[in-house]
Amino acid sequence: MKVFKYDLHYYGVPEVIQLPFSATIVSIGVQDGLFKVWALVDEKEKRTEGRVFLLAMTGADIPWFILDIFGTSIVRETGIVIHAMELEPKTEAHDAREDERFYPQEETPQLAN
């Protein structure tokens, strides 16, 4: 088992990250000004699962059931308070980038590989 780091890219919209099956989230926090997920994973595990995370500002609507809350951080440059949480997936294969409640089709963000 090892702890690995994964990037979170968006505020205010659910984001799906593919993690090794049965990964345990250690924490969500800020490193070098960017939000990261640290997860304990079995590096031999080949299966992955989409896990849904949300970085929400204070007062924001939370679109789905919250599985866990991992903490709060303040963005230094703006003073905005962000709360990091994991949400229950809408469906097994759901990707928030395809959900028009959060992104009209013409504004769907593209993730770099």
N, C-alpha and C positions, 0 to 999 in steps of 0.2 A: 504494500500500500504506500502511496505517495500523495502529497498535496500538490495539486496543479492549479494554475491561475487561468481564468477565462475573462474576456472583456465583455462589458456591458456598454452598448453604444447609444441608447436612447433614453430620454426622460419622458415620463408621462404616457408611455405606451407599453403594453406587454411585449416582451422580447423572448423568443425561444432560443435556447442554447442547447446544442447537442452535447450531452455528457455521457461518460461511460455508465452503463446500467448499474444501478444501486450506489452511485456516488453519494457521499455525504457532504452536504454544504458545511464548511467550517466557518466561513464568514463572508460578508460582502462589505467592501470598503473602498476607500480612495487611495490610489497610488499614482504619483506624478500627475495629479489633477484629473485622473480618469477612474471611473468605477470599475471594480474587478470582483469576480466571484472566485473564492478559493474553495476547492473541493478535495476531499480525501477520496482517491480513486484506486481501484485495483488495476494496475497498468496492464495486466494480462487479459482483462475483460475486453472482448471485441464488440459486444453489443452496445448500442447507444440508445438513449431515450431523450426526447425533447423535454426540457424543463422550462417553465415559464416564469420569468422574473419581471418585476416592475420597480422602477425608480420613480416614486411619486412625491410631488411637492406637497407641503402642508396644505390641507384644504381641498386636494384633488379628489375626484371621484375614483373609486376603486372598482373596476369593471367586473371582477370575479371574486370567488371565494379565496381568502388568504390562507395558505397552508402554514406559512411561517414568516415572522418578521425578523430581519437580521440587523437592524440598527438604523441610526440616523447620522447623517453627515451634513456639514455646512460647506457649501461651495465658497471658498475664500474670496474669489474675484467678485461675486455678486451678493454673497450673504444668504443665498437661497438655501432653505433647509430641505434635504432630500431624504426620504424614508425608503429603505431597500427591503423588498419582500419577495417571496416566492408565491405564485398563484397556482391554483388548481388548473390543470390543462382543460381547455374547452372540449377537445377531442384528442385522441391519441396522436393524430398527425397535424394538429392545428398550428398554424404559423401566423402570428399577429400581423405580419406584413401583408397578409392576404385578407385581413378583416377590414371591411370598408368603414366600420365604426371608428377606426383609428386612422386609416389611410384611404382617402378616395383613390380609386385605381390609378389616376394620373400622377399621384404623389407617392406611390409605393417606393420606399427607400431600397437601394441596392446595397447589399453587404459585400464587402471585399472578402475574398477567400484567403 
